């Protein structure tokens, strides 16, 4: 079922008795943007359709499997199993969450964080504005799980469409020209714990065995090595002992002895896992998996589980190797040779200046003169700022349709070649603060009023980092995986830009 908004109803989501809160004002801006840009609704609905078609395809396959095990009757239509998602036609079913409500909830999650948190749930219960919106849409207030399910199917492409619409709307309403921009990066903690190799060894062995011992649910002989439970118990004891001995007398010698014992048990577990995997992989070959008599949806889950087990066994060997080199041989081990997290394989060690090392991500952010976030890039790993400079400028131009006249960055972005290329494209002032930046231009240019002014203005981008981290919870992520993290950060940027729009319009009115 599809819902659409009447563009002629002013601030459709509110009624006259709604409170004049910061949320209602930002929601008014969101509604105006939504009505002004029909492509936003089209993209959200397309995301919902794509998700629904994938689910229907799985349901049809399961239905066909069940029918194949029953006597066929001429009056019963057989389900098709060879269709593609794009060929599936969606019929009328349960009412969907309206696209506009999904759009609003993107803003709510971006500003407040997790939908199931107590603070967000209290906000949704107490917000008159939100209740009025639900009433005018003719739907009940959705539960937290419903909201999360709908938000998680909103694609990165849709979020980028919303972001670009915000930027172009700011241009259209003369809130910013986007011809001045400052770029900076920051470190953001991922939703992971700090890695210790002793704990990783224990957790990897435990997870591999747990998942492998559950394969009987898929009609496959599970891992049944009787020594695994004892190995896991011993690894847990040694890991705890290593953690408790830290800082005590002779802790280095004791730790080395404990690691030696732990590595021996981990190698033993790895050898047993390899033998078990030979049997499992033989059971899921292309020929054998067709013989497994389970639902197609369960076969899909089976392949996913086996893939995780195989990945964990590879990571187990990786941790064994890095621990042997680091603890037993005293060697330095490069980050790429380590396993940093079991829950988020994309999280990286972010080493930035003289600050504390963070396990997480390193977003690149562009701030316009009037405080809009014009661009967000989240590269993989601990990417050097200098290598991201050209990409972030290009993204700014793509989002704003404006080639900036003033670009402001710090010393970490120093890239003479990129600077010269953009100066040829129309950039008048390309300021790089610090010693590297000073070497890239003449003394006369460095001391000019334009460059002094640009260096003085560079601190503004630092303030937006603080605002995003402590006002919009950008400092600690909730989701895992690079794509999910990019979407989470973009939701926070969208929420910030909506609030910034309200603030700038209020300043215009009071000027």
Phi, psi and omega in degrees: 000136184249144176239147175220158182260146176276112184294346181270352176272113183290125180048058184313323188283347184250156169240168190299336183272000182294144182291144176276076181256168177298327179293315181295325179291317178294326179292325175298317178296320178298317181295317179299319179294320181296316180291323182288336183235085181301340181296335179296311179297319181299320180290320179296315179297321178297321176296317179295319179297315181299318179294317181295322181292321177297317179294321180294323179299318179293319180296320179295320179296318178294321180296318179296322179297317180294319180293328181293343179261009177237155177299134181284137178242140184296334184275355183253124180284131180281138179289143179273138181245352185256015182275160178256157181306321183290342180269353181281135177257126181274126178265176177294130178223211178294143180302138178276164168290124183304146183301322180294323178294322175301315179301315180295320181291334172300317178295316183298313180293324179295325182275318188259340182099214186301134181294328183271001178293154182298321182294318179290318178297319177296320179298313181295327179289323187267344186286113175296322180300316181294320178296319178297321179298314178299318181297315182289335175279348179076031180230157174284155177299121184290151176285166183300318181295321178297316179298313182297317179301319181286323180292325184288347177264357175288122187280163176298324178299318180295317179298322178292326176297316179297317181298314180295324177297321177299314183295313181293328176293321177297321175296314183298325182263012177058035176276340180196155177255341180060021176269356171237130183213142175240137181246145175201163177239162178212162177260136183233129180290133175278170178275064183217159175265159181294131187282135167234132188296327178296318179289324179296319178300313180297311185292323179295312179299318181297315183290320179300313181294319180300313181290320180293328181282351180261004185292345177297339176295339181253020179063034176238141178297122184282172172295128186229016178300121188288342183277347183302312181303320180292319179299316180297317179297317180294318179298320179297317180297314182292319179300316178296319179298317179299317181295320183284337182277351183301129178086354181271164180303140179057028183295329182293315179294318180295319181296319180298319178294317180295318179296323179300317178293318182293319180294324178297316179291324179293320177295321178298316179296320180298317179297320179291321178297320180299319179294319180294323182293329176300317179292318183294315181294327177293331182279346182240024173296165183304325180284314186287326184292335177293335182276346181288121188268074177222167179301145177305324179295325178287327175296321178297318177295321180301312180298324177294318179296315180297322179297320178294317179300314180298318178296321180293323178295320176297316180293327177299315178296324180295318179291320177301314181295314182293322178294319179299315181292315187284312186272312187280326183253351178073023180271157171274136183245127179295151182302321182292345178265005181249159168258122186261335183202144175273333186267335181220096183291342182272347179295142183228162174286117181260107179254111188230108179061219179265016184274169179297141177291138183237139174265106184176236187223165184229081181289149174253128187232140176248129180247128178280174182301320182265013168096009175280148170272109185270342184204142173225126174231130176242096182285167178279133176072198181268067184292139178292140181300321183300327179283346180262353188300309182296319182297320183286328175292316179300320179294323176298315180295320179297318183285326188256343188061026182230128170274117186294150175268336179232124176239133186232121180220168177265184187298331183294340181267002186308117180208098187300319182297313180297319180300313181296321180297317182282334174296325177290334182274000175123356177289126183269320179235117178240090187268126174241110183289156176097180185296320180295320179294322180295324180289338185279348181227169180287159179298323180296317179292319180299322182271003180291157183298322182296318182284326175296317179296320180295317180294324178293329182276350186296334182294343180298326180290333176292323181293325180290328175297316179297316180299315181293321183288318186257344177261336184230018173060032178285344184291336180220121185277156177253330183263166184233153182092141187303312183295317179295321178295318177301317179294319180297315179296321180295323176300320180291323177295318179298316180298316179299315182295323176298314180294324178294322178300314179300315182298315182292325177292323177296321178294322178298318182291326183273350181288000000 
